[in-house]
């Protein structure tokens, strides 16, 4: 996508998907690249973030944010370059994060954007390890799991954008960290590259036994990204006074009806804390996290991995992929040229 | 039971009950009233407290405390009068709370006992409104539910020893308080005598609709004593940032297998806090509560109700009763003469 394009391409929700979202649930809409009104900024999209929460936006029922309706442009955070600015804080060529939409060009109020440093971290990192997923991991670990030295922390979707950071933060706190991921390749990477103490394959025929073997002292904190059978297996191993950060339950996002969950009797006897959270409730934490983590990304001590799809038209497939665990690391769509 | 009795009667677990505990699951054991060794105290039991947690002690699996095994004296908190003391802090005639056992006479280390004032509150109150159940309500409301003025708080088992105090504390905090209780008589008392804003009968054929009607602004905090269908109905009405104090789930205590529970997806989207707690984890809170609540009991502003069975031999029936909601108020067994 050249900077002088005059046509904008958007991906619009065509119909609410049943089960896994597919390409046919979306359609393209082409129109002219807009001009900003006072206070607005037009960006060309470089990177589009694909995240599990997006499936919730496709449901009719409101969760914590307004759903996307058929005919609406699909929502998603981007890193983009300012093309035209009618906001005093931005000029053409600035690179920003925060414009939203599955679009080659986004029109945004300037206040929603955050200017990014150039030539620090790769720009895509601001959608992953230094962005919303990283800040999510930071809040869940620091505010809810609060791992203590020697405790056992389990992180599900451990090779994903959130889980990979959550586990590394728990390691920094001195905990024994056990990941749960899908398949031998991911599990190996979680142990060898992220430095988790162990990683269990959730596709294993005997998940409970393997998780139990990996957590000989039980589980003191759980960073929950998946739900389902993994949640059930973890809950059975929780220690008294365990903390559960409820970040997501991606295993069921494509389901029309959610299955029953755990009987909560154990919560009383074990004095368990189960706390749901949404990162955007404390937007100030994102900047705090960027400041904290940028040196770790720069010195390579905070490891991350990206799974990149090329071309806006592949965003629906990328979303379907992340919902079924086909991604390996932070899922991104490269929409336009990255000037670095 | 005269103070000069030389025989002690104890109720001993005969076999682990299946389902509801019955008289045949226990047996009597008679022996001599013991003599205290150094540091010990012998009390004659005046009041025995009957509480839902006792069902957990009859299970083979350890919950948060050691189970009672067949052949053991059944555990339970009592108010008693000191008969013989080998502890410097106690003399015959002192009235104390804290000796444990379904027994006419208890032998206890003096450190476990707390001396009670005479002629302040009725002695039985120290097992209910001024005792462990009251302190349980206090911790759940003040530490977890944290009701704010104008919020809606739901309390299940609202006419019970814990629920009745929990709801009154939420009222003092300025919340709209809705009880859930079993039957019209209890619901009426919860509204008219305890001053709850509304009370829903959990036996209603349309519990969900009635609860929804009683909570037009949703539910901001829930004090959970029962589990089951009430829990499911309440969870569906929780507002964003709701707090759930998990105190007990008495509806399932007689079950061999616990039924599935709620799918926890809502916990994420609504950022719900679910926190289990056991009052005895913070024993210092009991004294704090007694100091706080004693004036309210004295001036009649904290209302409570007792359901008294006469005679130690009726303790098993009293336990079965509290597990099926047949009690109306704090369940007590009068074991010996109350000197007032």
Interface residues (C-beta under 8 A of the other chain):
Chain A: X56 X63 X64 X227 X231 X240 X246 X247 X248 X249 X252 X258 X259 X260 X261 X262 X263 X264 X265 X266 X267 X268 X269 X270 X271 X272 X273 X274 X275 X276 X277 X278 X281
Chain B: X56 X63 X64 X227 X231 X240 X246 X247 X248 X249 X252 X258 X259 X260 X261 X262 X263 X264 X265 X266 X267 X268 X269 X270 X271 X272 X273 X274 X275 X276 X277 X278 X281
